[in-house]
């Protein structure tokens, strides 16, 4: 039986200077998100500790404020997890490679979305399937 040549091509590592730049950018984003979450949490606390609403319009307004703060917090927490994951991938030497196809993610995409997990093709395919 003949051996099949199903070896994957070795993708050269990403330039260390670029990795350092991206790790720094991710750390800055992480700090911004943590600060936003803290501010949102303080805003949420103010709403909760505020005076009792006097009419239905005040109740509705406070409820909308609470829901917006919760939604922002949830989205920011997801982003924070993605950023922490990207920092871990940098340390493991896996950063910048698509988790689906294994190809290198273009640097322009990583600059735009430093925590990107997939190349543009795989991400587009995933979004088409989820419609």
NORURBEL-V364026 format. One record per pair of residues at least 6 apart in sequence whose ideal C-beta (glycine too) atoms are under 6 Angstrom apart, sorted by the first residue. I is the first residue (numbers start at 0). J is the second residue. Records with the same first field share a line. If there is no record, write none. Layout:
I->J ; J
This chain:
10->103
13->95
18->89
21->113
22->89
24->113
25->82 ; 85 ; 86 ; 113
28->82
29->82
32->75 ; 78 ; 79
35->75
36->75
39->68 ; 71 ; 72
42->68
43->68
46->61 ; 64 ; 65
52->58 ; 61
81->114
82->114
85->114
88->94
95->103 ; 104 ; 109
96->103
97->104 ; 117 ; 118 ; 121
98->116
99->117 ; 121
100->121
102->118
104->115 ; 118
108->115
109->115
